[in-house]
């Protein structure tokens, strides 16, 4: 498992977690909303007026669109599209599904191993040298990167929270890592991208245990391996990697997979460290 986890990370910054639109280590609760791509939940998933997988290609039974480690309660029998639904312990209420996609009991993901690797990744990204800048003025937070390959900016958590508008600027095709400190974070208002696109922006909440998002489209991926996130309207538009999640008032996970990556030398050092740490903690 350790070698396959690291090998998959070489192809995707998030490894196994990157195969899913939203990857939740513990619990997910939702009233309304959806996950447009694949969804993985390590413990219990309880959702009503929901759907999963509407924007992925039909796998005709070859792909798991929804994986729940413990109990799955699909209140109202909402639909899982284009792939299988998997639960680990108890199927309280089954979602609807179209054959040859199926529902089965199985445990295909080692959630604990993925959580460890994402905690390591988050810490590593938080310690990358900065080469970008941020400025807060008149309720607008402007985050700027100029490097054509990799931009790293650490911002003030208070400015991020109180901003009515966030303007994020970096060259097209570059990767932008925005490190956001603090154990409790919030966001609302507007957010726009210039040059760089959703697939190349990553918000790294490396210390956060609580995130509240109010009616904002967070354009880019969110890495917050210690955080319980409440998505109150709006959407996380990229990969979302969280400890727990609550979706209310139509809060959604939109399918814009992260394709950016730090330079190969940086990732090589992280992979070596990740493998060593996982071996120590898992007795491999």
C-alpha positions in Angstrom: 0.0 0.0 0.0 2.8 2.4 0.8 4.6 2.0 -2.5 1.4 2.2 -4.5 0.4 5.4 -2.6 3.7 7.0 -3.4 3.7 5.9 -7.0 0.2 7.3 -7.5 1.4 10.6 -5.9 4.1 10.9 -8.6 1.3 11.1 -11.2 -0.9 13.4 -9.2 0.1 15.8 -6.4 -2.7 14.4 -4.2 -2.1 10.7 -5.1 -5.1 8.6 -4.3 -7.1 11.6 -3.0 -6.6 13.3 -6.4 -8.8 10.7 -8.0 -11.8 12.2 -6.2 -13.5 15.5 -6.5 -14.0 15.5 -2.7 -12.0 13.3 -0.3 -13.2 13.4 3.3 -11.3 11.4 5.9 -14.1 11.2 8.5 -17.8 12.3 8.0 -19.9 14.0 5.4 -23.4 15.5 6.1 -25.3 17.3 3.4 -28.8 18.7 2.8 -28.9 19.6 -0.9 -25.9 20.2 -3.1 -23.8 17.6 -4.8 -20.4 16.3 -5.7 -20.0 16.6 -9.5 -17.0 14.2 -9.6 -16.1 11.1 -7.5 -16.6 11.2 -3.7 -14.8 9.3 -1.0 -15.8 9.5 2.7 -13.8 7.6 5.3 -16.5 7.2 8.0 -20.2 8.0 7.6 -22.0 9.8 4.8 -25.5 11.1 5.3 -27.0 13.2 2.5 -30.5 14.2 1.2 -31.4 15.9 -2.1 -28.0 15.1 -3.4 -26.1 13.5 -6.3 -22.7 12.2 -7.1 -20.7 11.8 -10.3 -22.8 13.8 -12.7 -19.8 15.2 -14.5 -17.7 12.1 -14.9 -17.8 9.7 -17.9 -19.9 6.6 -17.5 -17.6 3.8 -16.4 -20.2 1.0 -16.9 -19.3 -0.6 -13.6 -15.5 -0.2 -13.9 -15.1 2.8 -11.5 -16.3 3.6 -8.0 -18.0 7.0 -8.1 -18.9 6.9 -4.4 -16.9 5.2 -1.6 -18.0 5.3 2.0 -15.8 3.7 4.6 -18.5 3.0 7.2 -22.3 3.8 6.9 -24.1 5.2 3.9 -27.5 6.9 4.3 -28.7 8.2 0.9 -31.9 9.9 2.2 -34.5 10.1 -0.5 -32.6 7.6 -2.7 -30.8 10.3 -4.7 -28.6 9.1 -7.6 -25.0 8.1 -8.1 -24.2 8.7 -11.7 -21.7 6.9 -14.0 -20.1 4.5 -11.5 -20.5 2.2 -8.6 -21.5 3.0 -5.0 -19.5 1.3 -2.2 -20.1 1.2 1.5 -18.0 -0.5 4.2 -20.3 -1.2 7.1 -24.1 -0.5 6.9 -26.3 0.6 4.0 -29.0 2.6 5.8 -30.7 3.8 2.6 -29.3 3.1 -0.8 -28.9 5.6 -3.6 -30.4 4.9 -7.0 -28.0 3.7 -9.6 -28.2 2.5 -13.2 -26.8 -0.9 -14.3 -24.2 -2.1 -15.1 -23.0 0.2 -12.3 -23.8 -1.4 -8.9 -23.8 -1.1 -5.2 -21.5 -3.3 -3.1 -20.0 -3.7 0.3 -16.2 -3.3 0.2 -13.2 -1.4 1.6 -11.1 -0.3 -1.4 -9.3 2.7 0.2 -6.9 2.9 3.1 -8.2 6.2 4.4 -5.7 6.4 7.3 -2.7 6.1 4.9 -4.1 8.7 2.6 -4.8 11.1 5.5 -1.2 10.7 6.7 0.2 11.5 3.2 -2.0 14.6 2.8 -1.0 15.9 6.3 2.6 15.5 5.2 1.9 17.2 1.8 0.2 20.1 3.5 3.1 20.7 5.9 5.6 20.5 3.0 3.7 23.0 0.9 3.5 25.4 3.9 7.3 25.4 4.1 8.0 26.1 0.4 9.9 29.4 -0.1 7.7 32.3 -1.0 8.1 34.1 -4.3 4.7 35.9 -4.6 3.0 38.7 -2.7 -0.4 39.8 -1.3 -1.9 43.2 -0.5 -5.0 44.1 1.3 -6.6 47.5 0.5 -10.2 48.8 0.7 -11.7 45.3 1.4 -9.9 43.7 -1.5 -7.2 41.1 -1.1 -4.9 40.9 -4.1 -2.6 37.9 -4.4 0.0 38.0 -7.1 2.5 35.6 -8.5 4.8 36.3 -11.5 6.8 33.1 -11.9 5.9 31.2 -15.1 6.2 27.8 -13.3 5.5 27.9 -9.5 4.2 30.7 -7.3 4.0 30.4 -3.5 2.3 33.0 -1.3 1.5 32.9 2.4 -1.3 35.3 3.3 -2.7 36.8 6.4 -5.6 34.7 7.6 -7.4 37.8 9.0 -7.2 39.6 5.6 -8.4 36.4 3.9 -11.5 36.3 6.2 -12.5 39.9 6.1 -12.0 40.5 2.4 -15.1 41.2 0.3 -13.2 40.5 -2.8 -10.1 38.3 -3.6 -8.2 39.0 -6.8 -5.8 36.2 -7.6 -3.2 36.9 -10.4 -0.6 34.5 -11.8 0.7 33.5 -15.3 -1.4 31.1 -17.3 -0.1 27.6 -16.9 1.8 28.3 -13.7 1.0 26.6 -10.4 -0.1 28.9 -7.5 0.1 27.6 -3.9 -1.7 29.9 -1.4 -0.8 29.0 2.1 -3.4 30.2 4.7 -2.4 29.9 8.4 -4.7 29.9 11.4 -6.7 27.2 13.2 -10.1 28.8 12.3 -10.7 30.2 8.9 -13.7 31.7 7.1 -14.5 33.2 3.6 -17.3 35.0 1.9 -17.8 37.6 -0.8 -16.0 37.4 -4.2 -13.0 35.6 -5.7 -11.7 35.9 -9.2 -8.7 34.5 -11.1 -6.6 36.3 -13.8 -4.3 34.3 -16.0 -4.1 31.2 -13.8 -7.1 28.9 -13.9 -8.8 26.7 -11.3 -6.8 23.6 -12.2 -3.6 25.3 -11.1 -4.6 27.0 -7.8 -4.3 25.3 -4.4 -5.5 26.8 -1.1 -3.5 25.1 1.6 -5.1 25.5 5.1 -2.3 23.7 6.8 -3.2 24.6 10.4 -7.0 24.9 10.2 -9.3 22.8 12.2 -12.4 24.8 11.2 -13.3 26.4 7.8 -16.6 28.2 7.1 -17.4 29.1 3.5 -20.4 31.3 2.9 -21.9 31.7 -0.6 -18.5 31.9 -2.3 -17.1 30.1 -5.3 -13.7 29.0 -4.2 -11.9 28.7 -7.5 -9.2 26.1 -7.1 -8.5 23.1 -4.9 -8.6 23.1 -1.1 -6.2 21.1 1.0 -7.2 21.1 4.7 -6.4 17.7 6.2 -7.2 18.7 9.8 -10.3 20.8 9.1 -14.0 20.4 9.5 -15.5 22.5 6.7 -19.0 24.0 6.4 -19.9 24.9 2.9 -22.9 27.2 3.2 -24.0 27.8 -0.4 -21.4 28.4 -3.1 -18.9 25.7 -4.1 -15.4 24.4 -3.7 -14.3 24.3 -7.4 -11.5 21.8 -7.5 -10.2 18.9 -5.4 -11.4 19.2 -1.8 -9.4 17.2 0.8 -10.9 17.7 4.3 -11.3 16.0 7.7 -15.0 16.5 7.9 -17.5 18.3 5.7 -21.1 19.7 6.0 -22.9 21.0 3.0 -25.9 23.3 3.5 -28.0 25.7 1.3 -26.8 24.1 -1.9 -23.1 24.1 -1.1 -21.4 21.9 -3.7 -18.1 20.3 -4.8 -17.5 21.2 -8.4 -15.3 19.1 -10.7 -12.2 20.9 -11.7 -9.3 18.5 -11.0 -6.0 20.0 -9.9 -3.3 19.5 -12.5 -0.6 21.8 -11.2 2.5 20.6 -9.3 5.6 22.0 -7.7 8.8 21.4 -9.7 10.1 17.8 -9.8 13.0 18.4 -7.4 10.7 19.7 -4.7 8.2 16.9 -5.1 11.0 14.3 -5.1 12.2 15.5 -1.7 8.6 15.4 -0.4 8.0 11.9 -1.7 11.2 10.6 0.0 10.1 12.1 3.3 6.5 10.9 3.0 7.6 7.3 2.3 10.0 7.4 5.3 7.3 8.8 7.6 4.7 6.3 6.5 7.0 3.4 7.0 7.8 4.6 10.6 4.2 5.2 11.6 2.8 2.0 10.0 5.7 -0.3 10.9 6.5 -1.2 7.2 
